């Protein structure tokens, strides 16, 4: 799936399955879920793992962001109850 967000665009809450995200542009956004927020900043062409999660966010960068997501359709063998908000650190 390809996703683009304009500068300052707020995204609605979505449910994302376990995924791999690849940034095609610089990526800076605030991600929110369940009263928690996390600032995320990535350079272009970075790949990161995303645990299944419900989240919303806002593009806080200076330009449009573009990323692609490869969503896993099978559930994790043992669901992680302490899933991270946003992408992995590496």
C-alpha positions as CSV (number, residue, x, y, z in Angstrom):
1,X,0.0,0.0,0.0
2,X,1.3,3.5,-0.8
3,X,0.5,6.4,1.5
4,X,1.1,10.1,1.0
5,X,0.4,12.9,3.5
6,X,0.5,16.6,2.9
7,X,2.4,18.9,5.3
8,X,0.4,19.4,8.5
9,X,-2.2,16.8,7.4
10,X,-3.9,14.9,10.3
11,X,-4.7,11.3,9.6
12,X,-7.7,9.5,10.9
13,X,-7.3,6.6,13.3
14,X,-6.5,3.4,11.4
15,X,-5.9,-0.2,12.4
16,X,-2.6,-1.4,10.8
17,X,-1.6,-5.1,10.8
18,X,2.0,-6.1,11.3
19,X,3.9,-4.4,8.5
20,X,7.1,-3.3,7.0
21,X,7.2,0.5,6.2
22,X,9.7,1.9,3.6
23,X,10.0,5.7,3.5
24,X,10.3,7.1,-0.1
25,X,10.7,10.7,1.2
26,X,11.9,12.3,4.4
27,X,9.3,11.3,7.1
28,X,8.5,13.4,10.2
29,X,5.2,12.9,12.1
30,X,3.6,12.6,15.5
31,X,1.9,9.2,16.0
32,X,-0.8,8.9,18.6
33,X,-2.6,5.9,20.2
34,X,-4.5,5.5,23.5
35,X,-3.3,8.8,25.0
36,X,0.3,8.1,24.1
37,X,2.3,10.1,21.4
38,X,5.6,9.5,19.7
39,X,7.6,11.7,17.4
40,X,9.1,9.9,14.5
41,X,11.7,11.2,12.0
42,X,13.2,9.0,9.3
43,X,15.3,9.7,6.2
44,X,14.2,8.5,2.7
45,X,14.6,4.8,1.9
46,X,14.6,3.5,5.4
47,X,12.8,0.2,6.2
48,X,11.1,-0.3,9.6
49,X,9.0,-2.9,11.2
50,X,5.5,-1.9,12.6
51,X,3.7,-4.0,15.1
52,X,-0.1,-4.3,14.7
53,X,-1.7,-1.2,16.1
54,X,-4.5,1.3,16.1
55,X,-3.1,4.8,15.6
56,X,-3.5,8.3,14.1
57,X,-0.9,10.8,13.2
58,X,0.1,14.2,11.8
59,X,2.7,15.1,9.2
60,X,4.9,17.5,11.2
61,X,7.5,17.8,8.4
62,X,8.2,20.6,6.0
63,X,6.9,18.7,2.9
64,X,4.6,15.9,1.8
65,X,5.6,12.4,3.0
66,X,5.5,9.2,0.9
67,X,5.9,5.7,2.3
68,X,4.9,2.2,1.2
69,X,3.7,-0.5,3.6
70,X,3.9,-4.3,3.1
71,X,1.2,-5.6,5.3
72,X,1.3,-9.2,6.7
73,X,-2.0,-10.9,6.3
74,X,-1.3,-13.8,8.7
75,X,-1.5,-13.0,12.5
76,X,1.7,-13.2,14.5
77,X,2.2,-16.7,16.1
78,X,2.1,-15.1,19.5
79,X,0.5,-11.7,19.6
80,X,2.6,-9.0,21.3
81,X,0.6,-7.3,24.0
82,X,3.4,-4.7,24.5
83,X,3.4,-3.5,20.9
84,X,5.4,-0.4,20.1
85,X,3.7,2.7,18.9
86,X,5.1,3.6,15.5
87,X,8.0,2.1,13.7
88,X,10.9,0.2,15.2
89,X,14.2,2.0,15.9
90,X,16.1,0.0,13.3
